[in-house]
Amino acid sequence: MENFEQRWKETEAMLLERFGKLPDMESILFLIGINELGAPLDTKFSKEQKQDLMHIAVCTLLGQLGYFEFVLRDEEGWPHFQEVKKVPPTGMKEQEQMLKECVIRYFE
């Protein structure tokens, strides 16, 4: 547990240094989605596209654990995934913990 907390603090410190403020989980997912799409950070996205970017991030992160796999990029360059196995139903705290673990691995 200590190791996780230390690694999460290091990840937060890296994000703070890189972006000048500490992003919340939604913002982290948004940034990962933009990175996976390969779009410049200053690209303007619609509300629906922002949700899609966060979905891309969740699929990318949970793909590390074997829940999703990349299928293809569409004609506009957006990545698509398919669910390989169901994510086990857990509480919010457990879900956030799982996502944080994946975020740490993503940035390592």
Secondary structure as GFF3:
##gff-version 3
##sequence-region A 1 108
A	DSSP	alpha_helix	2	19	.	.	.	ID=ss1
A	DSSP	alpha_helix	25	37	.	.	.	ID=ss2
A	DSSP	alpha_helix	47	63	.	.	.	ID=ss3
A	DSSP	beta_strand	68	73	.	.	.	ID=ss4
A	DSSP	beta_strand	79	83	.	.	.	ID=ss5
A	DSSP	alpha_helix	92	107	.	.	.	ID=ss6
###
